[in-house]
Amino acid sequence: VLQAATRQDMTYWLQELQQKRWEYCNNLDAAKRDSRTSPTPSDFSKGLVAKDNPDLNILSQNASAERARNILAVETSPTDLVGEQAASQPAPVQPSAINFSLKQWSTEIKNSMSSLRKGNNENRKSIFYTTEEWELLDPTPKDLEDSMALEEKRKHLAEGNKGLTSSAFPFDFGRIPHKTRRPLKDMIGSSKNRNSSDSSPTEWCSGNGNKLVSELQLKYQSQQEELEKLKKDLLSQKELVRLLQQTVRSSQYDKYFASRLWEGVPKDKLELLHQKDNQILGLNNQLEKLNLEKDSLQQEVKNLKCKVGELNEQLGMLMETIQAKDEVIMKLSHQLSECEDTVSSQSGAVNSSMATSTNKELQELDRLKDNLQGYKTQNKFLNKEILELSALRRNAEAREREWQAKYTSLEAKLCQIESKYLILLQEMKTPVCSEEQSPAREVITQLLEDALKAESSEQPEQAFFKPHLVSEYDIYGFQTVPEDDEEEKLVAKSRALDLRSLSLSENREISTGVKWENYLASMMNREMMRCVELKNLIRSGIPHEHRSKMWKWCVNLHVKKFKDSTVPGYFQTLLQNALEKQNPASKQIELDLLRTLPNNKHYSSPTSEGIQKLRNVLLAFSWRNPDIGYCQGLNRLVAIALLYLEQEDAFWCLVTIVEVFMPRDYYTKTLLGSQVDQRVFKDLMSEKLPRLHAHFEQYKVDYTLITFNWFLVVFVDSVVSDILFKIWDSFLYEGPKVIFRFALALFKYKEEEILKLQDSMSIFKYLRYFTRTILDARKLTGIAFGDLNPFPLRQIRNRRTYHLEKVRLELTELEAIREDFLRERETCVEKRDLISDDEEDS
């Protein structure tokens, strides 16, 4: 049940739900499509294995459908809190009474939507409640009794409020155009009795009269324009004549003065005359201006007289209106008195019945107009719904055709393989003793060659199972088979075929990918956060195409406090300092670069792409942590991180492991933290796997010699690559507790096989390689996160603290023994020639 404050919010919610579904389905069709906003930052680096990522099938968007959706969208915006903001508010009180027309409209939408659903969806219901009553924009007959001025004002206000939030529908019904002015008396008569011919309103003029009036108005307007034009020409001609007259007068005066100068007239009199002439000219000009002002004032007086005449006409019209109203009142009063005198007993019933019928008609009219608005909006919404469902159905059909083609191809190949193996079984049942080469033996030879031969790139239909292909390298760049030992090569091929068999027997990868696509699509417009659903998804394994962004998100989650306190370009600054200045760890880093992952093509040669990136990250980290500098094992951690992250992200990944996850002194020269974890692991073995622990104690097998490297490098080079990266997925999200879980799970996975071994040599030899024989990642994950529960982190921390104190006491005792030995060697002549390994190295 969705509750909306207004009808506009109700429509807005429906559209938003429709939009979310459209984006969600399009995101399923296009796995890597940037739409509006992403759940996480969009530009994720892919690391060294990015180019090995198989192409994704991205369905093209339907541009015409998108345009049609925009056209059919109802233009509305929320008037109150909606969505997540509304969900956080207390639930509003349900109104006691809801307008009948609104309830009918919401019921119609519910019924129309339910008719489109199939199967179990028929039981779903979406009911909207609103606290606002329906408001009609149409003028009622009562409004017609107002004056003309108020009616015009109400008309403008209604048109201005047409698109405001008081109504969720942009439709306007029943507008009465006011093209002509009619007497109010006639309008009252028409509203009182629309079917009566006696009281019908009179028109101002007939159709022919209207045509004649329009022609006369056009002629009058054209004559007025000509008159204005002639007046402008006349004024310009008058101004020209005035200027010419001034010129003639000035030339005459100049000529007169010039002629009188020769006659001996005094100069001061001439100047006085000249000044008087100038004053005369100025007064003439002022007189002309006053005449122009007089003309303009006369014109203004005429205009005011015209306005006064119009006002008098309007006053007369109003007087006529008042007189008509008075006549109507008098007439109605007279009729009322007559009716009271003649039929006083029946008037009450007649009036009540007429009022009731009138009210019913008005209510029915209001309801019909209300329903018309609702049905128009509903029609628009349902048209958009049909369009979207059609587009989504076409996309689903395209996906189905694609999967059907892939299924047909795989089925055909399966039939071919089955036919070959049937021949093989027939050969084993009835062996041929002759030395001649039979057709069956040729098939067997071909099957053996296919098993040992790398897959070619001519089988694009197998790209979906690329992580399990029997090829020279897997998608992570690791070699699947060694190059030298032929026996080990067959074992590796057998292991790769087993992995492929696991992937083909169950659609685990497909189901996991679908779950991830659904989760990421649901997080499209929200920031990703820690939750139980995300933890379970990560434990099942992050798909190859999403691992880069998920690893980066996990790393940023743990090192946010470190990154916020650093300046931009922090990694580049560290790297530049490490390259320019003397770095004591650089020598050891150079020695270990090619020994990091020699079986991975990204680190196999000095020119490999990953070698330079590995060098940069290790140098930058050694400059950040001079106390650690470089420790063997850090190179493998960085190498795994660089397969899916860029240099700077891999640097922060190493910071996460060393400074956040692992205790202090884990990667120092003493490896104090690593030794403590091995003792904690022994305690957990005695609790979780008591039989296996007792078996190791019986034959005095120190299995920590094997598990020490597991903890130091997080299982790198200890398990197959598919299991390794699934362990890293959970490790980067949950922390170091995952290492303890998977270490115990590996032993529990092979517990029965280890218990069958009855001597220490065979046990220790088996422990060195047994992890490479574990291929079922799903079973191993189930043991680690299911069978070993409960697994509290608090218990691990307490035991770390306890064993840390014990190890420190033991180291103190050893240091005291060493000092005693050194003092004794100095005093005893026989022991002076004894030197320690550290002294020999120095």
ZAMARGU-4260 file (C-alpha; in steps of 0.2 Angstrom, whole numbers, plus 5000, padded with zeros to 4 digits):
<rodrens>
0) 5000/5000/5000 | 5008/5016/4994 | 5002/5032/5002 | 5003/5049/4993 | 4999/5066/5000
5) 4992/5072/4983 | 4986/5066/4967 | 5002/5074/4959 | 5013/5064/4970 | 5003/5048/4966
10) 5006/5050/4948 | 5024/5055/4951 | 5027/5039/4961 | 5019/5028/4947 | 5031/5036/4934
15) 5046/5034/4945 | 5042/5015/4948 | 5040/5014/4929 | 5057/5023/4926 | 5066/5012/4939
20) 5060/4996/4930 | 5065/5003/4913 | 5083/5007/4919 | 5084/4990/4928 | 5080/4980/4913
25) 5091/4990/4902 | 5105/4987/4914 | 5102/4969/4913 | 5103/4970/4894 | 5119/4980/4894
30) 5130/4975/4908 | 5142/4990/4907 | 5130/5004/4902 | 5132/5021/4910 | 5115/5027/4914
35) 5111/5043/4924 | 5121/5038/4940 | 5131/5023/4944 | 5131/5014/4961 | 5149/5016/4962
40) 5162/5028/4952 | 5160/5023/4934 | 5178/5023/4927 | 5186/5008/4935 | 5203/5003/4930
45) 5205/4984/4925 | 5223/4980/4929 | 5233/4968/4919 | 5219/4956/4915 | 5208/4969/4907
50) 5212/4964/4889 | 5208/4946/4893 | 5190/4951/4898 | 5178/4943/4885 | 5167/4954/4876
55) 5150/4957/4883 | 5134/4956/4873 | 5126/4974/4874 | 5109/4976/4866 | 5107/4992/4857
60) 5095/5004/4864 | 5078/5008/4855 | 5079/5027/4852 | 5062/5028/4845 | 5055/5020/4861
65) 5065/5032/4872 | 5057/5047/4862 | 5040/5040/4863 | 5042/5037/4882 | 5047/5055/4884
70) 5032/5061/4874 | 5019/5050/4884 | 5027/5055/4901 | 5015/5065/4912 | 5023/5082/4916
75) 5023/5082/4935 | 5034/5085/4950 | 5032/5080/4968 | 5024/5093/4980 | 5030/5084/4996
80) 5043/5072/5001 | 5043/5056/4991 | 5054/5040/4989 | 5067/5038/5003 | 5064/5054/5011
85) 5046/5050/5013 | 5050/5032/5019 | 5060/5040/5034 | 5045/5050/5039 | 5031/5043/5051
90) 5017/5036/5041 | 5002/5048/5039 | 4985/5045/5046 | 4974/5037/5034 | 4959/5048/5030
95) 4942/5043/5035 | 4934/5047/5019 | 4941/5047/5002 | 4933/5056/4987 | 4923/5043/4977
100) 4929/5048/4960 | 4948/5047/4966 | 4944/5030/4973 | 4936/5025/4957 | 4951/5031/4947
105) 4964/5022/4957 | 4954/5006/4957 | 4953/5007/4938 | 4972/5009/4937 | 4974/4994/4949
110) 4962/4983/4938 | 4970/4988/4922 | 4988/4984/4929 | 4982/4968/4936 | 4975/4962/4920
115) 4992/4964/4912 | 5000/4953/4925 | 5001/4934/4923 | 5003/4919/4935 | 5007/4923/4953
120) 5008/4942/4950 | 4989/4942/4950 | 4988/4943/4969 | 4998/4959/4969 | 4989/4975/4974
125) 4995/4993/4973 | 4983/5005/4981 | 4986/5024/4982 | 4978/5034/4996 | 4978/5053/4995
130) 4972/5067/5008 | 4967/5079/4994 | 4949/5080/4987 | 4946/5082/4968 | 4945/5100/4962
135) 4936/5105/4946 | 4942/5118/4935 | 4926/5121/4927 | 4914/5136/4931 | 4898/5130/4939
140) 4881/5138/4936 | 4882/5147/4952 | 4898/5157/4946 | 4888/5164/4931 | 4878/5175/4943
145) 4893/5185/4947 | 4897/5202/4938 | 4907/5202/4921 | 4922/5209/4929 | 4923/5196/4942
150) 4920/5183/4929 | 4934/5189/4918 | 4946/5189/4933 | 4941/5172/4938 | 4945/5166/4921
155) 4962/5173/4921 | 4966/5165/4938 | 4960/5148/4932 | 4971/5149/4917 | 4986/5154/4927
160) 4983/5140/4939 | 4981/5127/4926 | 4998/5119/4927 | 5001/5121/4946 | 5003/5108/4959
165) 4984/5109/4964 | 4981/5097/4950 | 4991/5082/4944 | 4982/5083/4927 | 4986/5095/4913
170) 4969/5094/4905 | 4956/5108/4905 | 4937/5104/4902 | 4922/5114/4900 | 4929/5131/4897
175) 4916/5143/4892 | 4924/5156/4879 | 4918/5173/4882 | 4918/5179/4864 | 4903/5191/4866
180) 4896/5201/4880 | 4878/5196/4884 | 4866/5204/4896 | 4867/5196/4913 | 4848/5195/4913
185) 4849/5183/4898 | 4863/5173/4906 | 4853/5171/4922 | 4838/5166/4911 | 4848/5153/4901
190) 4856/5145/4917 | 4839/5144/4925 | 4831/5135/4911 | 4842/5129/4897 | 4827/5120/4888
195) 4815/5135/4888 | 4813/5145/4873 | 4805/5160/4882 | 4820/5164/4892 | 4834/5160/4879
200) 4848/5173/4878 | 4848/5185/4864 | 4863/5188/4853 | 4871/5205/4848 | 4869/5202/4830
205) 4867/5188/4817 | 4880/5179/4806 | 4878/5192/4792 | 4879/5206/4804 | 4895/5200/4812
210) 4903/5199/4794 | 4897/5217/4790 | 4904/5223/4806 | 4921/5215/4804 | 4922/5223/4786
215) 4918/5240/4793 | 4930/5238/4807 | 4944/5234/4794 | 4940/5249/4783 | 4939/5260/4798
220) 4956/5254/4804 | 4964/5257/4787 | 4957/5275/4786 | 4964/5278/4803 | 4981/5272/4798
225) 4980/5283/4782 | 4975/5298/4793 | 4989/5296/4805 | 5001/5295/4790 | 4994/5311/4783
230) 4996/5320/4799 | 5014/5315/4801 | 5017/5322/4783 | 5009/5338/4787 | 5019/5341/4803
235) 5035/5338/4793 | 5030/5350/4779 | 5026/5363/4792 | 5043/5361/4801 | 5051/5363/4784
240) 5042/5379/4780 | 5046/5386/4797 | 5065/5383/4794 | 5064/5391/4777 | 5055/5406/4783
245) 5069/5409/4797 | 5082/5407/4784 | 5074/5420/4772 | 5072/5432/4787 | 5090/5431/4793
250) 5096/5434/4775 | 5085/5449/4773 | 5091/5457/4790 | 5109/5453/4785 | 5107/5462/4769
255) 5098/5477/4777 | 5112/5479/4790 | 5125/5477/4777 | 5117/5491/4766 | 5115/5503/4781
260) 5133/5501/4787 | 5138/5511/4771 | 5126/5525/4775 | 5135/5529/4791 | 5122/5522/4804
265) 5130/5520/4821 | 5136/5503/4826 | 5127/5502/4843 | 5110/5505/4835 | 5113/5492/4822
270) 5118/5480/4836 | 5102/5485/4846 | 5092/5481/4831 | 5100/5465/4828 | 5096/5460/4846
275) 5078/5465/4844 | 5077/5455/4828 | 5084/5440/4837 | 5072/5442/4852 | 5057/5443/4839
280) 5063/5427/4831 | 5065/5418/4848 | 5047/5423/4852 | 5041/5417/4836 | 5049/5400/4839
285) 5041/5400/4857 | 5024/5404/4849 | 5026/5390/4837 | 5030/5378/4851 | 5015/5384/4861
290) 5004/5381/4847 | 5010/5363/4845 | 5008/5360/4864 | 4990/5367/4862 | 4986/5355/4848
295) 4993/5340/4858 | 4982/5346/4873 | 4967/5348/4862 | 4970/5330/4855 | 4972/5324/4873
300) 4956/5332/4878 | 4947/5323/4863 | 4954/5306/4869 | 4948/5310/4887 | 4931/5314/4880
305) 4931/5298/4871 | 4935/5288/4887 | 4922/5298/4896 | 4910/5292/4883 | 4915/5274/4884
310) 4914/5275/4903 | 4897/5282/4902 | 4892/5268/4890 | 4899/5255/4903 | 4890/5265/4917
315) 4874/5264/4907 | 4877/5245/4904 | 4879/5242/4922 | 4864/5252/4926 | 4854/5242/4913
320) 4861/5226/4922 | 4856/5232/4939 | 4839/5237/4932 | 4838/5219/4924 | 4842/5211/4941
325) 4830/5222/4950 | 4816/5217/4937 | 4821/5199/4939 | 4821/5200/4958 | 4804/5209/4958
330) 4797/5196/4946 | 4804/5181/4956 | 4797/5189/4972 | 4780/5192/4964 | 4780/5173/4958
335) 4785/5167/4975 | 4771/5177/4983 | 4759/5170/4971 | 4765/5152/4973 | 4764/5154/4992
340) 4746/5160/4991 | 4740/5147/4979 | 4750/5131/4982 | 4758/5134/4999 | 4756/5115/5004
345) 4765/5109/4988 | 4778/5122/4986 | 4790/5114/4999 | 4790/5097/4991 | 4792/5104/4973
350) 4806/5115/4978 | 4815/5101/4987 | 4813/5089/4973 | 4819/5102/4960 | 4834/5106/4971
355) 4838/5088/4974 | 4838/5084/4956 | 4848/5099/4952 | 4861/5094/4965 | 4862/5077/4958
360) 4864/5083/4940 | 4878/5094/4946 | 4886/5080/4956 | 4885/5068/4941 | 4892/5081/4930
365) 4907/5084/4941 | 4910/5065/4943 | 4910/5063/4924 | 4922/5077/4921 | 4933/5070/4936
370) 4933/5053/4928 | 4937/5060/4911 | 4953/5068/4918 | 4958/5052/4927 | 4954/5041/4911
375) 4965/5053/4900 | 4980/5052/4912 | 4977/5033/4914 | 4977/5031/4896 | 4993/5040/4894
380) 5001/5030/4908 | 4995/5013/4901 | 5001/5018/4883 | 5018/5021/4890 | 5017/5005/4900
385) 5012/4995/4885 | 5027/5003/4875 | 5039/4998/4889 | 5033/4981/4891 | 5034/4978/4872
390) 5052/4984/4872 | 5057/4973/4887 | 5049/4958/4879 | 5058/4961/4863 | 5075/4962/4873
395) 5070/4946/4882 | 5066/4937/4866 | 5083/4942/4859 | 5092/4936/4874 | 5082/4920/4873
400) 5087/4917/4854 | 5105/4920/4859 | 5105/4908/4873 | 5096/4895/4862 | 5109/4897/4848
405) 5123/4894/4861 | 5114/4879/4869 | 5112/4872/4851 | 5130/4874/4848 | 5135/4866/4864
410) 5123/4852/4862 | 5130/4848/4845 | 5148/4847/4852 | 5142/4836/4866 | 5134/4824/4854
415) 5151/4823/4844 | 5161/4820/4860 | 5148/4807/4866 | 5150/4798/4849 | 5169/4797/4851
420) 5168/4791/4869 | 5155/4777/4864 | 5168/4771/4851 | 5181/4771/4865 | 5170/4761/4877
425) 5166/4749/4863 | 5185/4747/4860 | 5188/4744/4878 | 5174/4731/4878 | 5180/4721/4863
430) 5198/4724/4861 | 5206/4720/4844 | 5222/4709/4846 | 5228/4712/4828 | 5242/4724/4825
435) 5232/4733/4811 | 5226/4750/4815 | 5208/4750/4817 | 5196/4766/4815 | 5193/4765/4834
440) 5211/4767/4838 | 5212/4782/4827 | 5197/4790/4837 | 5206/4786/4853 | 5222/4794/4846
445) 5213/4809/4841 | 5204/4811/4858 | 5221/4810/4867 | 5228/4823/4855 | 5213/4834/4859
450) 5215/4833/4877 | 5233/4838/4876 | 5231/4851/4863 | 5228/4869/4868 | 5211/4876/4863
455) 5211/4886/4847 | 5202/4903/4845 | 5191/4896/4832 | 5178/4891/4845 | 5169/4907/4850
460) 5155/4898/4858 | 5166/4892/4872 | 5171/4910/4876 | 5158/4909/4890 | 5168/4896/4899
465) 5185/4904/4896 | 5191/4903/4914 | 5190/4884/4913 | 5198/4882/4895 | 5212/4869/4893
470) 5224/4882/4886 | 5241/4888/4889 | 5236/4902/4900 | 5220/4905/4910 | 5212/4922/4911
475) 5223/4927/4925 | 5239/4924/4915 | 5245/4909/4925 | 5252/4894/4915 | 5240/4879/4915
480) 5253/4867/4911 | 5272/4866/4914 | 5284/4866/4899 | 5297/4853/4904 | 5290/4838/4914
485) 5279/4828/4903 | 5271/4818/4917 | 5267/4835/4927 | 5260/4841/4910 | 5247/4827/4909
490) 5243/4830/4928 | 5240/4848/4924 | 5230/4844/4909 | 5219/4832/4919 | 5217/4846/4933
495) 5211/4858/4920 | 5199/4846/4912 | 5192/4843/4929 | 5189/4861/4932 | 5180/4862/4915
500) 5170/4847/4920 | 5164/4856/4936 | 5160/4872/4926 | 5149/4862/4913 | 5141/4850/4925
505) 5132/4865/4935 | 5128/4882/4929 | 5136/4890/4945 | 5145/4904/4936 | 5129/4908/4926
510) 5118/4909/4942 | 5132/4919/4951 | 5133/4932/4937 | 5114/4934/4936 | 5114/4938/4955
515) 5128/4951/4953 | 5119/4959/4938 | 5103/4960/4948 | 5112/4967/4963 | 5122/4980/4953
520) 5106/4985/4944 | 5097/4988/4960 | 5111/4999/4967 | 5112/5010/4951 | 5107/5026/4959
525) 5113/5022/4977 | 5130/5022/4985 | 5136/5004/4989 | 5136/5000/5007 | 5141/4985/5018
530) 5126/4973/5020 | 5123/4954/5022 | 5117/4952/5004 | 5134/4960/4998 | 5144/4949/5010
535) 5135/4933/5004 | 5138/4938/4985 | 5156/4941/4988 | 5158/4925/4997 | 5151/4916/4982
540) 5164/4924/4971 | 5165/4941/4961 | 5163/4938/4942 | 5178/4942/4932 | 5170/4957/4924
545) 5165/4965/4940 | 5181/4961/4951 | 5191/4977/4947 | 5178/4989/4953 | 5173/4978/4968
550) 5191/4976/4973 | 5194/4995/4971 | 5178/4998/4982 | 5184/4986/4995 | 5201/4994/4996
555) 5194/5012/4997 | 5182/5006/5011 | 5197/5001/5022 | 5209/5015/5018 | 5197/5030/5017
560) 5204/5037/5033 | 5222/5036/5026 | 5218/5044/5009 | 5208/5058/5016 | 5223/5064/5026
565) 5235/5064/5011 | 5237/5077/4997 | 5233/5074/4979 | 5247/5065/4970 | 5253/5056/4986
570) 5258/5040/4977 | 5267/5049/4963 | 5277/5059/4976 | 5282/5044/4985 | 5287/5035/4969
575) 5297/5051/4964 | 5306/5051/4980 | 5310/5033/4980 | 5317/5034/4962 | 5328/5050/4965
580) 5334/5047/4982 | 5344/5033/4989 | 5333/5018/4994 | 5340/5004/5004 | 5326/4992/4999
585) 5328/4995/4980 | 5342/4982/4978 | 5332/4968/4986 | 5316/4973/4976 | 5326/4971/4960
590) 5332/4954/4964 | 5314/4948/4968 | 5305/4955/4953 | 5307/4941/4941 | 5305/4928/4955
595) 5288/4935/4960 | 5276/4925/4948 | 5287/4917/4935 | 5272/4906/4930 | 5262/4921/4925
600) 5264/4929/4908 | 5262/4947/4915 | 5278/4945/4926 | 5288/4932/4916 | 5301/4943/4908
605) 5310/4960/4912 | 5300/4968/4897 | 5283/4962/4904 | 5270/4975/4907 | 5268/4970/4925
610) 5286/4971/4930 | 5288/4990/4930 | 5271/4992/4939 | 5277/4980/4952 | 5293/4989/4954
615) 5284/5006/4956 | 5272/5000/4969 | 5285/4992/4980 | 5297/5007/4979 | 5283/5019/4984
620) 5277/5007/4998 | 5295/5006/5005 | 5297/5025/5005 | 5280/5026/5015 | 5285/5013/5028
625) 5304/5014/5030 | 5303/5002/5046 | 5297/4988/5034 | 5305/4994/5018 | 5303/4978/5009
630) 5299/4960/5015 | 5299/4944/5004 | 5280/4941/5001 | 5275/4959/4998 | 5280/4957/4980
635) 5267/4943/4978 | 5253/4953/4986 | 5256/4967/4974 | 5257/4956/4959 | 5240/4948/4963
640) 5233/4966/4966 | 5240/4972/4949 | 5230/4959/4940 | 5214/4969/4943 | 5220/4986/4949
645) 5231/5000/4943 | 5247/5005/4951 | 5240/5018/4964 | 5225/5006/4968 | 5237/4992/4970
650) 5248/5003/4982 | 5233/5006/4993 | 5228/4988/4992 | 5245/4984/5000 | 5243/4998/5013
655) 5226/4989/5017 | 5234/4972/5020 | 5250/4978/5029 | 5243/4992/5039 | 5225/4988/5042
660) 5222/4970/5041 | 5238/4962/5048 | 5245/4965/5066 | 5261/4975/5068 | 5278/4967/5065
665) 5269/4955/5052 | 5281/4959/5038 | 5296/4965/5048 | 5313/4956/5049 | 5307/4946/5065
670) 5290/4941/5057 | 5284/4942/5074 | 5265/4944/5069 | 5267/4929/5057 | 5274/4918/5071
675) 5259/4923/5082 | 5246/4919/5069 | 5254/4901/5067 | 5251/4898/5086 | 5234/4905/5085
680) 5230/4893/5070 | 5237/4878/5080 | 5224/4882/5094 | 5210/4883/5081 | 5216/4867/5073
685) 5214/4858/5090 | 5197/4865/5092 | 5189/4864/5074 | 5199/4848/5068 | 5204/4838/5084
690) 5206/4821/5075 | 5218/4829/5062 | 5227/4839/5075 | 5230/4823/5086 | 5236/4814/5070
695) 5249/4827/5067 | 5255/4827/5085 | 5256/4808/5085 | 5268/4808/5070 | 5276/4825/5076
700) 5272/4834/5059 | 5274/4853/5061 | 5262/4858/5048 | 5265/4877/5052 | 5280/4875/5040
705) 5267/4874/5026 | 5254/4886/5033 | 5266/4900/5037 | 5268/4904/5018 | 5249/4903/5016
710) 5246/4917/5029 | 5261/4928/5023 | 5256/4929/5005 | 5237/4925/5007 | 5238/4908/4998
715) 5247/4914/4982 | 5255/4899/4973 | 5247/4887/4985 | 5230/4884/4977 | 5223/4884/4960
720) 5220/4902/4952 | 5201/4901/4953 | 5200/4897/4971 | 5214/4910/4975 | 5204/4924/4968
725) 5188/4919/4977 | 5198/4919/4993 | 5205/4936/4989 | 5187/4942/4986 | 5182/4938/5003
730) 5199/4943/5011 | 5198/4961/5004 | 5180/4963/5011 | 5181/4954/5027 | 5199/4955/5033
735) 5212/4942/5040 | 5199/4931/5048 | 5196/4924/5030 | 5214/4917/5030 | 5210/4906/5046
740) 5194/4900/5038 | 5201/4894/5022 | 5217/4887/5030 | 5206/4876/5041 | 5194/4872/5026
745) 5209/4866/5016 | 5213/4853/5029 | 5195/4848/5032 | 5193/4846/5014 | 5207/4832/5013
750) 5205/4827/5031 | 5201/4809/5027 | 5215/4807/5015 | 5228/4814/5027 | 5222/4802/5041
755) 5225/4787/5030 | 5244/4792/5030 | 5254/4783/5043 | 5271/4790/5043 | 5278/4808/5045
760) 5287/4808/5028 | 5272/4804/5018 | 5261/4816/5028 | 5274/4830/5025 | 5276/4826/5007
765) 5257/4826/5004 | 5255/4843/5013 | 5267/4851/5001 | 5255/4848/4986 | 5238/4843/4992
770) 5231/4861/4990 | 5234/4860/4971 | 5222/4845/4970 | 5207/4854/4977 | 5197/4861/4963
775) 5179/4863/4969 | 5178/4881/4975 | 5160/4880/4980 | 5163/4865/4991 | 5178/4873/4999
780) 5168/4889/5002 | 5154/4880/5010 | 5166/4872/5022 | 5175/4889/5026 | 5159/4899/5029
785) 5147/4885/5034 | 5154/4870/5043 | 5167/4880/5053 | 5154/4892/5061 | 5154/4899/5074
790) 5170/4909/5071 | 5171/4925/5081 | 5185/4937/5077 | 5185/4942/5096 | 5192/4925/5100
795) 5206/4927/5087 | 5211/4944/5094 | 5212/4938/5112 | 5223/4923/5107 | 5234/4934/5097
800) 5237/4945/5112 | 5240/4930/5123 | 5253/4922/5111 | 5261/4938/5107 | 5266/4940/5125
805) 5273/4922/5125 | 5283/4925/5109 | 5290/4941/5116 | 5295/4932/5132 | 5303/4918/5122
810) 5313/4931/5112 | 5319/4939/5128 | 5325/4923/5134 | 5334/4919/5118 | 5342/4936/5118
815) 5348/4933/5136 | 5355/4916/5131 | 5364/4924/5117 | 5372/4938/5128 | 5377/4924/5140
820) 5385/4914/5126 | 5395/4930/5119 | 5402/4934/5137 | 5407/4915/5139 | 5415/4915/5122
825) 5425/4930/5127 | 5431/4922/5143 | 5434/4904/5137 | 5448/4902/5125 | 5441/4886/5117
830) 5425/4895/5112 | 5433/4910/5104 | 5433/4902/5087 | 5415/4899/5087 | 5405/4913/5077
835) 5387/4915/5073 | 5378/4915/5056 | 5375/4934/5057 | 5393/4937/5061 | 5399/4927/5047
840) 5388/4936/5035 | 5394/4953/5041
</rodrens>
